[in-house]
Amino acid sequence: MERQHPVEQDKMERRHNFNPVEEIFTDEQAKNESTRCLHCKKPRCVEGCPVNIRIPDFIKEVKEGNIDKAGDIIRQTSMLPSVCGRICPQERQCEGNCILGIKGDAVAIGALEKYVGDKTSAEKVTITPSGKKVAIVGSGCAGMTAAADLRKAGHEVIVFEALHKLGGVLRYGIPPFRLPRTVLDKEINNLKAMGVEFRKNVVVGKSITLKELKDDGFDAIFICSGAGLPKMLNIKGENLNCVFSANEYLTRVNLMGANKPENATPLKVGKKVAVIGGGNVAMDAARTAVRVGFEKVYIVYRRTEKELPARLEEIRHAKEEGVEFKFLHAPYEIIDKDGYVGGMKFELCELGEPDESGRRRPVGTGKYDTLDVDTVIIALGTGPNPIIQKSAKDDGIEFQTDRKGYFSVDETTRETSVPHIFAGGDVAPVGTSNAINAMGAGKKAAKAINEYLATL
C-alpha cells in the first residue's frame, strides 16, 4: 500500500490565515498506514528516536484499533506526542531509519504519532509523595519532559517560566499553522493534572536566583531556559529600522499578536522581505511573513538547496505558499534609506570543501547581487543568554561553560559543574538543537535527578 498523506489546507487559502496546514489522519488512513509497518526484529526507527519510543509496538496497536493503548505506549517515553508528531524532523530520525525508506517511502511515523496524540489523553497516574522538591527553569520541551518523569517519581515539581504564557519556544517560536495552540495547551494541562506546578513571569537570575531556590528547599535544579540570544550578521546596516532577529519577529507575532494593528506593539509590514538562513526557524519566519501581508518573501541561503537544514516538509510548504529561494547568496550589506532598510546586497558564492558540519563551505566569488527589500529577518540561530550564570557568579556559584557560553554538562546525566544542578535543551545542547533532542536531554536529567534524590 502507498504511504498515506494527511489532507492539507489549500495553498492559496492558507497564505491568509494561521490555521493548521495539515489535518490529522482519518481513522481509515491511520489504519491503512499502520499496515505498512514491517515490525522489524531490530527496529532501526526506535534507535533513530532520541527518546526511544517503542514505535512498532504503538503502530501495532493502531493497526488493531487499540488507540488508547497506543497512546499509553508512546507516553511511557514521551509526554508530548501531539507536539512531536508535528515538529520533529522525522525524515532525519525515526523515518530516516525505516527499512521501507531504503527503496520506497518510509512509514509515516510522525503522522501516526500525531494521530494517536490527538485522539488520546494521558492515563491517570498514582503519585506517591517522595518528600523531595525539584525546580525546573523553563517550560519548553526539555522542561515539560523532565517535569513529567520527576512528578511520576513522586517529587514536588515547580516549573518557572520567564514569559506570561507556558510552552517556551513551542509557544513563542513555532507558529500556530504548524503547532495549534489547543494542542500545546492540552499537553501542558496533562502535566497540571499530574500535579506539576507552573509559575509564570519569573526570570530566574533576576526575579529569583539559583541560591534563593536552594535556600527555599529545592533538592535539585534543572536549567532548560532555552537560548534566546540571537546570532546576528555583523554587517553594515544591521542596526537599521525594519531589521529583525527571527526570535523577535516570531515572538511578537506568535505571543503578542503584533500582526494585528489594534494590539499594543504592531509590526510595520512592508512589501518585500529577505529572510536570512535555511533552517526551520527561517521557514517559520518566511511563512509567517507571507501571512502577515508581505507581497514578496525571499529566503536567502549561502549554500544550495541540497544543504538546507530545514525539514523537507517545511521547505515544500514554503514553496507552495509563494516563498522564493535565493541560493549561493552571502549577506554583504543592508542598504540605508533614511534610517530604514532600502535593499540588501549579497556576494554570490560557490561551494568549496566541506566544513566541520560536513556541508560544503560557501566561498565568495567577488560578484554581487542586490535585492529590492524593505525588511530583513535574520534567522541564523541563537546563543545562550548569560543571565543565570552571571547572577549565580555574584552569589559565589560558578559554572563551567564552553567557549560559546553554553553550560558544560555530563552527556549522560546532564549534571553541570555545580553539584545537583543540571542543564539541558538549548542552554546545553548535545547534537542538533530540536524539540526531540531537548526531550531526550530532559529524560536523561530526570533519570539522574531521581537517582540522586534516592540517596537523600
Kinemage of the C-alpha trace (Angstrom):
@kinemage 1
@onewidth
@group {chain A} dominant
@subgroup {mainchain}
@vectorlist {calphas} color= white
{ca met a 1} P 0.000 0.000 0.000
{ca glu a 2} L 1.220 3.502 -0.787
{ca arg a 3} L 2.107 5.889 2.038
{ca gln a 4} L -0.873 7.864 3.322
{ca his a 5} L -0.790 11.672 3.332
{ca pro a 6} L -2.798 13.989 5.591
{ca val a 7} L -5.261 16.339 3.944
{ca glu a 8} L -3.743 19.808 3.596
{ca gln a 9} L -5.359 23.227 3.547
{ca asp a 10} L -5.367 24.793 0.064
{ca lys a 11} L -2.051 26.520 -0.539
{ca met a 12} L -3.655 29.795 -1.644
{ca glu a 13} L -6.114 29.911 1.250
{ca arg a 14} L -3.527 29.182 3.915
{ca arg a 15} L -1.429 32.169 2.809
{ca his a 16} L -4.022 34.336 4.540
{ca asn a 17} L -4.570 32.514 7.854
{ca phe a 18} L -2.737 30.870 10.729
{ca asn a 19} L -4.889 27.744 10.790
{ca pro a 20} L -3.146 24.346 10.732
{ca val a 21} L -1.814 23.427 7.302
{ca glu a 22} L -2.373 19.701 7.839
{ca glu a 23} L -5.275 17.755 9.301
{ca ile a 24} L -4.601 14.590 11.269
{ca phe a 25} L -5.111 11.215 9.643
{ca thr a 26} L -8.637 9.909 9.358
{ca asp a 27} L -9.251 6.610 11.154
{ca glu a 28} L -9.076 4.835 7.806
{ca gln a 29} L -5.784 6.492 6.862
{ca ala a 30} L -4.242 5.616 10.228
{ca lys a 31} L -5.362 2.010 9.873
{ca asn a 32} L -4.010 1.773 6.333
{ca glu a 33} L -0.678 3.375 7.201
{ca ser a 34} L -0.215 1.133 10.237
{ca thr a 35} L -0.407 -1.938 7.987
{ca arg a 36} L 2.744 -0.778 6.176
{ca cys a 37} L 4.973 -1.312 9.233
{ca leu a 38} L 7.182 -4.431 8.903
{ca his a 39} L 7.599 -4.799 12.701
{ca cys a 40} L 11.320 -5.449 12.361
{ca lys a 41} L 13.013 -7.627 14.989
{ca lys a 42} L 15.634 -4.923 15.438
{ca pro a 43} L 13.658 -1.738 14.737
{ca arg a 44} L 16.025 0.919 13.471
{ca cys a 45} L 13.276 3.519 13.859
{ca val a 46} L 13.474 3.182 17.653
{ca glu a 47} L 17.248 3.669 17.539
{ca gly a 48} L 16.690 6.816 15.489
{ca cys a 49} L 14.347 8.315 18.094
{ca pro a 50} L 16.191 10.331 20.787
{ca val a 51} L 13.661 9.208 23.423
{ca asn a 52} L 13.357 5.642 22.066
{ca ile a 53} L 9.587 5.474 21.631
{ca arg a 54} L 8.513 1.853 21.057
{ca ile a 55} L 7.381 2.705 17.544
{ca pro a 56} L 6.455 -0.741 16.140
{ca asp a 57} L 4.529 -1.526 19.332
{ca phe a 58} L 2.339 1.580 19.199
{ca ile a 59} L 1.785 1.147 15.454
{ca lys a 60} L 0.674 -2.452 16.068
{ca glu a 61} L -1.983 -1.171 18.485
{ca val a 62} L -3.179 1.366 15.900
{ca lys a 63} L -3.487 -1.452 13.385
{ca glu a 64} L -5.604 -3.453 15.839
{ca gly a 65} L -7.772 -0.463 16.733
{ca asn a 66} L -6.432 -0.071 20.289
{ca ile a 67} L -5.788 3.661 20.097
{ca asp a 68} L -5.757 4.295 23.863
{ca lys a 69} L -3.177 1.534 24.316
{ca ala a 70} L -1.095 3.061 21.531
{ca gly a 71} L -1.182 6.370 23.398
{ca asp a 72} L -0.089 4.704 26.639
{ca ile a 73} L 2.890 3.115 24.871
{ca ile a 74} L 4.052 6.434 23.412
{ca arg a 75} L 3.640 8.276 26.709
{ca gln a 76} L 5.852 5.784 28.528
{ca thr a 77} L 8.744 7.691 26.977
{ca ser a 78} L 7.221 10.869 25.500
{ca met a 79} L 4.638 13.089 27.149
{ca leu a 80} L 4.324 15.270 24.023
{ca pro a 81} L 3.145 13.010 21.160
{ca ser a 82} L 0.893 15.630 19.556
{ca val a 83} L 3.760 18.116 19.570
{ca cys a 84} L 6.491 15.765 18.358
{ca gly a 85} L 4.295 14.295 15.656
{ca arg a 86} L 4.059 17.801 14.192
{ca ile a 87} L 7.505 19.338 14.580
{ca cys a 88} L 10.144 16.584 14.850
{ca pro a 89} L 12.477 16.074 11.857
{ca gln a 90} L 11.243 12.523 11.301
{ca glu a 91} L 12.996 12.196 7.941
{ca arg a 92} L 16.333 12.504 9.774
{ca gln a 93} L 15.382 10.376 12.773
{ca cys a 94} L 12.752 7.628 13.062
{ca glu a 95} L 11.515 7.683 9.466
{ca gly a 96} L 15.038 8.212 8.208
{ca asn a 97} L 15.943 4.837 9.720
{ca cys a 98} L 12.842 2.963 8.483
{ca ile a 99} L 13.697 -0.085 6.358
{ca leu a 100} L 10.884 0.733 3.932
{ca gly a 101} L 12.561 4.052 3.196
{ca ile a 102} L 15.583 2.374 1.594
{ca lys a 103} L 13.755 1.589 -1.636
{ca gly a 104} L 10.491 3.455 -1.177
{ca asp a 105} L 8.533 5.596 1.258
{ca ala a 106} L 9.124 5.161 4.979
{ca val a 107} L 6.189 4.547 7.299
{ca ala a 108} L 4.558 7.896 8.210
{ca ile a 109} L 5.577 7.574 11.860
{ca gly a 110} L 5.161 11.270 12.611
{ca ala a 111} L 1.627 11.410 11.219
{ca leu a 112} L 0.675 8.272 13.174
{ca glu a 113} L 2.124 9.726 16.390
{ca lys a 114} L 0.202 12.965 15.822
{ca tyr a 115} L -2.992 10.970 15.205
{ca val a 116} L -2.578 8.949 18.405
{ca gly a 117} L -1.590 12.008 20.448
{ca asp a 118} L -4.650 13.969 19.350
{ca lys a 119} L -7.027 11.032 19.808
{ca thr a 120} L -5.910 10.082 23.332
{ca ser a 121} L -5.149 11.614 26.726
{ca ala a 122} L -2.521 10.751 29.273
{ca glu a 123} L -3.605 7.983 31.621
{ca lys a 124} L -4.070 8.970 35.253
{ca val a 125} L -1.117 8.019 37.401
{ca thr a 126} L -0.994 7.469 41.140
{ca ile a 127} L 1.615 9.730 42.729
{ca thr a 128} L 3.305 8.587 45.932
{ca pro a 129} L 4.938 11.685 47.501
{ca ser a 130} L 8.696 11.365 47.931
{ca gly a 131} L 9.144 14.438 50.091
{ca lys a 132} L 11.688 15.823 47.599
{ca lys a 133} L 11.403 19.091 45.703
{ca val a 134} L 12.744 19.952 42.231
{ca ala a 135} L 12.879 23.297 40.416
{ca ile a 136} L 12.770 23.386 36.619
{ca val a 137} L 13.797 26.602 34.867
{ca gly a 138} L 11.903 26.826 31.576
{ca ser a 139} L 8.657 25.302 30.298
{ca gly a 140} L 9.779 24.145 26.863
{ca cys a 141} L 10.333 20.613 25.579
{ca ala a 142} L 13.133 19.681 27.983
{ca gly a 143} L 11.370 21.189 30.978
{ca met a 144} L 8.000 19.557 30.340
{ca thr a 145} L 9.603 16.165 29.700
{ca ala a 146} L 11.658 16.291 32.887
{ca ala a 147} L 8.660 17.571 34.853
{ca ala a 148} L 6.571 14.565 33.797
{ca asp a 149} L 9.218 11.985 34.736
{ca leu a 150} L 10.078 13.660 38.034
{ca arg a 151} L 6.445 14.046 39.037
{ca lys a 152} L 5.750 10.380 38.285
{ca ala a 153} L 8.543 9.582 40.738
{ca gly a 154} L 6.611 11.442 43.439
{ca his a 155} L 8.630 14.636 43.710
{ca glu a 156} L 7.131 18.091 44.095
{ca val a 157} L 7.915 19.766 40.767
{ca ile a 158} L 7.730 23.514 40.183
{ca val a 159} L 8.406 24.923 36.710
{ca phe a 160} L 9.496 28.568 36.454
{ca glu a 161} L 8.688 30.323 33.171
{ca ala a 162} L 10.001 33.791 32.287
{ca leu a 163} L 7.115 34.688 29.970
{ca his a 164} L 3.426 35.168 30.684
{ca lys a 165} L 2.439 32.036 28.746
{ca leu a 166} L 3.745 28.493 29.011
{ca gly a 167} L 5.487 26.352 26.431
{ca gly a 168} L 8.775 28.120 25.759
{ca val a 169} L 9.858 28.076 22.113
{ca leu a 170} L 6.860 25.872 21.298
{ca arg a 171} L 4.696 28.884 22.156
{ca tyr a 172} L 6.688 31.908 21.027
{ca gly a 173} L 8.790 30.393 18.243
{ca ile a 174} L 6.640 27.906 16.350
{ca pro a 175} L 3.650 29.399 14.514
{ca pro a 176} L 0.144 28.016 15.111
{ca phe a 177} L -0.152 26.843 11.492
{ca arg a 178} L 2.466 24.246 12.448
{ca leu a 179} L 1.550 23.711 16.105
{ca pro a 180} L -2.027 24.676 17.058
{ca arg a 181} L -2.232 26.287 20.484
{ca thr a 182} L -5.037 23.941 21.529
{ca val a 183} L -2.625 21.033 21.048
{ca leu a 184} L 0.108 22.682 23.124
{ca asp a 185} L -2.374 23.631 25.863
{ca lys a 186} L -3.609 20.036 26.021
{ca glu a 187} L -0.083 18.743 26.653
{ca ile a 188} L 0.515 21.362 29.368
{ca asn a 189} L -2.834 20.578 31.024
{ca asn a 190} L -1.839 16.909 31.175
{ca leu a 191} L 1.142 17.936 33.316
{ca lys a 192} L -1.007 20.158 35.520
{ca ala a 193} L -3.375 17.231 36.074
{ca met a 194} L -0.394 15.225 37.333
{ca gly a 195} L 0.313 17.904 39.927
{ca val a 196} L 3.139 19.791 38.221
{ca glu a 197} L 3.055 23.438 39.344
{ca phe a 198} L 3.856 26.254 36.911
{ca arg a 199} L 4.900 29.775 37.916
{ca lys a 200} L 4.882 32.349 35.106
{ca asn a 201} L 6.587 35.747 34.825
{ca val a 202} L 9.580 34.534 36.808
{ca val a 203} L 13.009 35.299 35.325
{ca val a 204} L 15.466 33.073 37.155
{ca gly a 205} L 18.590 35.155 37.592
{ca lys a 206} L 16.531 38.328 38.108
{ca ser a 207} L 13.200 37.604 39.836
{ca ile a 208} L 14.837 34.855 41.867
{ca thr a 209} L 18.368 33.449 41.908
{ca leu a 210} L 19.633 29.869 41.990
{ca lys a 211} L 20.913 30.491 45.516
{ca glu a 212} L 17.435 31.590 46.604
{ca leu a 213} L 15.953 28.458 45.043
{ca lys a 214} L 18.379 26.317 47.027
{ca asp a 215} L 17.594 28.308 50.173
{ca asp a 216} L 13.879 27.698 49.503
{ca gly a 217} L 14.446 23.964 49.904
{ca phe a 218} L 14.781 22.695 46.365
{ca asp a 219} L 16.818 19.498 46.402
{ca ala a 220} L 17.776 19.713 42.723
{ca ile a 221} L 17.508 22.221 39.876
{ca phe a 222} L 17.194 21.581 36.146
{ca ile a 223} L 18.016 24.582 33.936
{ca cys a 224} L 16.429 24.425 30.476
{ca ser a 225} L 15.708 28.076 29.806
{ca gly a 226} L 16.457 27.964 26.076
{ca ala a 227} L 18.914 30.004 24.034
{ca gly a 228} L 17.293 33.345 23.417
{ca leu a 229} L 20.287 35.447 22.371
{ca pro a 230} L 20.031 35.882 18.578
{ca lys a 231} L 23.071 35.499 16.325
{ca met a 232} L 23.393 38.471 14.005
{ca leu a 233} L 25.210 39.135 10.728
{ca asn a 234} L 27.656 41.812 11.890
{ca ile a 235} L 27.477 43.667 8.584
{ca lys a 236} L 26.896 47.296 7.641
{ca gly a 237} L 23.272 48.372 8.044
{ca glu a 238} L 22.283 45.757 10.578
{ca asn a 239} L 21.022 48.410 13.029
{ca leu a 240} L 18.583 49.978 10.577
{ca asn a 241} L 14.868 50.085 11.275
{ca cys a 242} L 12.966 47.029 9.970
{ca val a 243} L 15.846 44.630 10.625
{ca phe a 244} L 14.639 41.887 12.991
{ca ser a 245} L 16.009 38.751 14.526
{ca ala a 246} L 13.725 35.820 13.777
{ca asn a 247} L 13.290 35.341 17.530
{ca glu a 248} L 11.906 38.837 17.951
{ca tyr a 249} L 9.754 38.646 14.843
{ca leu a 250} L 8.172 35.309 15.703
{ca thr a 251} L 7.711 36.199 19.375
{ca arg a 252} L 5.953 39.432 18.500
{ca val a 253} L 3.550 37.661 16.165
{ca asn a 254} L 3.042 34.349 17.993
{ca leu a 255} L 2.953 35.651 21.542
{ca met a 256} L 1.968 39.316 21.291
{ca gly a 257} L -0.331 39.360 18.257
{ca ala a 258} L 1.750 42.120 16.654
{ca asn a 259} L 0.338 41.253 13.225
{ca lys a 260} L -2.943 42.836 14.373
{ca pro a 261} L -2.831 46.672 14.161
{ca glu a 262} L -5.085 47.072 17.200
{ca asn a 263} L -2.571 45.428 19.553
{ca ala a 264} L -0.091 47.385 21.675
{ca thr a 265} L 3.077 46.753 19.649
{ca pro a 266} L 2.056 46.312 15.995
{ca leu a 267} L 4.574 45.365 13.312
{ca lys a 268} L 5.361 47.627 10.397
{ca val a 269} L 4.534 45.368 7.443
{ca gly a 270} L 6.437 46.326 4.314
{ca lys a 271} L 6.215 44.978 0.771
{ca lys a 272} L 9.289 42.766 0.359
{ca val a 273} L 11.287 40.860 2.983
{ca ala a 274} L 14.520 38.874 2.917
{ca val a 275} L 14.781 36.072 5.488
{ca ile a 276} L 18.422 35.129 6.026
{ca gly a 277} L 19.007 31.444 6.852
{ca gly a 278} L 17.905 27.972 5.816
{ca gly a 279} L 16.700 26.203 8.957
{ca asn a 280} L 13.240 25.575 10.345
{ca val a 281} L 13.207 28.988 12.038
{ca ala a 282} L 13.865 30.654 8.685
{ca met a 283} L 10.946 28.711 7.181
{ca asp a 284} L 8.704 29.715 10.089
{ca ala a 285} L 9.693 33.379 9.750
{ca ala a 286} L 9.173 33.396 5.971
{ca arg a 287} L 5.824 31.622 6.112
{ca thr a 288} L 4.712 33.986 8.893
{ca ala a 289} L 5.760 36.966 6.757
{ca val a 290} L 3.534 35.634 3.961
{ca arg a 291} L 0.582 35.516 6.335
{ca val a 292} L 1.052 38.979 7.852
{ca gly a 293} L 0.850 40.522 4.388
{ca phe a 294} L 4.237 40.885 2.676
{ca glu a 295} L 3.819 40.866 -1.100
{ca lys a 296} L 7.181 39.179 -1.746
{ca val a 297} L 9.115 36.904 0.608
{ca tyr a 298} L 12.630 35.654 -0.070
{ca ile a 299} L 14.646 33.039 1.791
{ca val a 300} L 18.316 33.746 1.183
{ca tyr a 301} L 20.865 30.997 1.859
{ca arg a 302} L 24.639 30.799 1.367
{ca arg a 303} L 24.627 27.220 0.107
{ca thr a 304} L 22.427 25.270 -2.320
{ca glu a 305} L 19.032 23.683 -1.764
{ca lys a 306} L 20.727 20.335 -1.152
{ca glu a 307} L 22.336 21.709 2.031
{ca leu a 308} L 19.194 23.305 3.502
{ca pro a 309} L 18.909 22.058 7.116
{ca ala a 310} L 15.142 22.658 7.407
{ca arg a 311} L 12.612 19.832 7.317
{ca leu a 312} L 11.709 18.788 3.780
{ca glu a 313} L 8.033 19.295 4.575
{ca glu a 314} L 8.622 22.888 5.678
{ca ile a 315} L 10.612 23.651 2.532
{ca arg a 316} L 7.825 22.235 0.374
{ca his a 317} L 5.154 24.187 2.213
{ca ala a 318} L 7.165 27.419 1.913
{ca lys a 319} L 7.498 26.971 -1.847
{ca glu a 320} L 3.794 26.201 -2.202
{ca glu a 321} L 2.970 29.410 -0.336
{ca gly a 322} L 4.994 31.528 -2.757
{ca val a 323} L 8.286 31.951 -0.907
{ca glu a 324} L 11.164 32.442 -3.366
{ca phe a 325} L 14.541 30.906 -2.564
{ca lys a 326} L 17.842 32.626 -3.384
{ca phe a 327} L 20.754 30.202 -3.092
{ca leu a 328} L 24.510 30.823 -3.001
{ca his a 329} L 23.942 34.368 -1.708
{ca ala a 330} L 26.003 35.569 1.285
{ca pro a 331} L 24.881 38.746 3.118
{ca tyr a 332} L 27.196 41.670 2.413
{ca glu a 333} L 25.385 44.918 3.327
{ca ile a 334} L 21.937 46.198 4.260
{ca ile a 335} L 21.324 49.406 2.342
{ca asp a 336} L 20.316 52.543 4.285
{ca lys a 337} L 17.309 54.560 3.146
{ca asp a 338} L 16.633 57.366 5.625
{ca gly a 339} L 17.310 55.070 8.583
{ca tyr a 340} L 15.228 52.193 7.207
{ca val a 341} L 16.033 49.172 5.063
{ca gly a 342} L 16.372 50.260 1.422
{ca gly a 343} L 17.581 46.980 -0.042
{ca met a 344} L 20.199 44.318 0.639
{ca lys a 345} L 23.445 43.467 -1.131
{ca phe a 346} L 24.766 39.907 -1.348
{ca glu a 347} L 28.007 38.358 -2.528
{ca leu a 348} L 27.429 35.444 -4.883
{ca cys a 349} L 29.060 32.202 -3.741
{ca glu a 350} L 30.177 28.825 -4.978
{ca leu a 351} L 30.708 25.723 -2.867
{ca gly a 352} L 34.184 24.754 -1.706
{ca glu a 353} L 35.442 21.971 0.550
{ca pro a 354} L 33.280 20.597 3.403
{ca asp a 355} L 33.491 22.388 6.780
{ca glu a 356} L 33.175 20.947 10.303
{ca ser a 357} L 29.435 20.397 9.766
{ca gly a 358} L 30.138 18.135 6.781
{ca arg a 359} L 28.493 20.574 4.371
{ca arg a 360} L 30.482 22.225 1.586
{ca arg a 361} L 31.681 25.674 2.624
{ca pro a 362} L 30.380 28.700 0.660
{ca val a 363} L 33.193 30.679 -0.974
{ca gly a 364} L 32.744 34.244 -2.222
{ca thr a 365} L 33.212 34.915 -5.955
{ca gly a 366} L 33.642 38.687 -5.841
{ca lys a 367} L 30.364 39.134 -7.749
{ca tyr a 368} L 27.311 40.766 -6.176
{ca asp a 369} L 23.521 40.876 -6.348
{ca thr a 370} L 21.097 43.361 -4.777
{ca leu a 371} L 17.567 42.540 -3.650
{ca asp a 372} L 14.887 45.219 -3.519
{ca val a 373} L 13.550 44.655 0.021
{ca asp a 374} L 12.329 46.904 2.829
{ca thr a 375} L 12.573 44.386 5.677
{ca val a 376} L 15.225 41.882 6.763
{ca ile a 377} L 14.698 38.968 9.185
{ca ile a 378} L 17.847 37.227 10.427
{ca ala a 379} L 17.380 33.527 11.216
{ca leu a 380} L 20.892 32.282 11.890
{ca gly a 381} L 20.280 30.574 15.209
{ca thr a 382} L 20.657 31.688 18.802
{ca gly a 383} L 23.142 31.562 21.626
{ca pro a 384} L 22.771 31.229 25.396
{ca asn a 385} L 21.598 34.182 27.439
{ca pro a 386} L 24.191 34.508 30.252
{ca ile a 387} L 21.783 35.949 32.842
{ca ile a 388} L 21.660 32.810 35.027
{ca gln a 389} L 25.426 32.237 35.015
{ca lys a 390} L 26.108 35.906 35.838
{ca ser a 391} L 23.676 36.083 38.750
{ca ala a 392} L 24.962 32.759 40.092
{ca lys a 393} L 28.539 34.019 39.960
{ca asp a 394} L 27.520 37.034 42.039
{ca asp a 395} L 26.326 34.542 44.679
{ca gly a 396} L 29.555 32.560 44.558
{ca ile a 397} L 28.237 29.797 42.290
{ca glu a 398} L 30.445 29.465 39.204
{ca phe a 399} L 29.538 27.221 36.301
{ca gln a 400} L 31.892 25.751 33.766
{ca thr a 401} L 30.828 26.765 30.249
{ca asp a 402} L 32.169 26.183 26.760
{ca arg a 403} L 33.690 28.903 24.575
{ca lys a 404} L 30.218 29.933 23.328
{ca gly a 405} L 28.781 30.258 26.835
{ca tyr a 406} L 26.701 27.071 26.918
{ca phe a 407} L 26.615 25.078 30.157
{ca ser a 408} L 29.162 22.268 30.187
{ca val a 409} L 27.386 19.097 31.281
{ca asp a 410} L 27.960 15.393 31.666
{ca glu a 411} L 26.397 13.939 28.498
{ca thr a 412} L 24.873 11.008 30.388
{ca thr a 413} L 23.460 12.747 33.455
{ca arg a 414} L 23.231 16.367 32.225
{ca glu a 415} L 24.757 17.497 35.530
{ca thr a 416} L 26.658 20.776 35.390
{ca ser a 417} L 29.949 21.515 37.124
{ca val a 418} L 27.866 22.596 40.140
{ca pro a 419} L 26.606 19.526 42.060
{ca his a 420} L 22.861 18.837 41.927
{ca ile a 421} L 22.254 21.491 39.264
{ca phe a 422} L 21.511 20.040 35.834
{ca ala a 423} L 21.066 21.636 32.409
{ca gly a 424} L 19.625 20.606 29.056
{ca gly a 425} L 17.926 21.727 25.895
{ca asp a 426} L 19.304 24.745 24.057
{ca val a 427} L 21.328 26.028 27.047
{ca ala a 428} L 23.424 22.845 26.964
{ca pro a 429} L 22.930 21.313 23.515
{ca val a 430} L 24.300 17.929 22.530
{ca gly a 431} L 23.897 17.325 18.812
{ca thr a 432} L 21.297 19.121 16.708
{ca ser a 433} L 19.073 21.607 18.512
{ca asn a 434} L 15.459 20.485 18.119
{ca ala a 435} L 12.420 19.506 20.176
{ca ile a 436} L 13.007 15.770 20.390
{ca asn a 437} L 16.680 16.129 21.345
{ca ala a 438} L 15.636 18.582 24.054
{ca met a 439} L 13.162 15.984 25.294
{ca gly a 440} L 15.950 13.409 25.325
{ca ala a 441} L 18.016 15.749 27.499
{ca gly a 442} L 15.042 16.213 29.816
{ca lys a 443} L 14.680 12.450 30.238
{ca lys a 444} L 18.396 11.997 30.967
{ca ala a 445} L 18.346 14.782 33.536
{ca ala a 446} L 15.191 13.417 35.221
{ca lys a 447} L 16.745 9.957 35.478
{ca ala a 448} L 19.922 11.349 37.030
{ca ile a 449} L 17.955 13.589 39.407
{ca asn a 450} L 15.807 10.638 40.513
{ca glu a 451} L 18.929 8.591 41.207
{ca tyr a 452} L 20.456 11.449 43.195
{ca leu a 453} L 17.295 12.126 45.210
{ca ala a 454} L 17.066 8.424 46.095
{ca thr a 455} L 20.314 8.829 48.060
{ca leu a 456} L 18.997 11.636 50.283
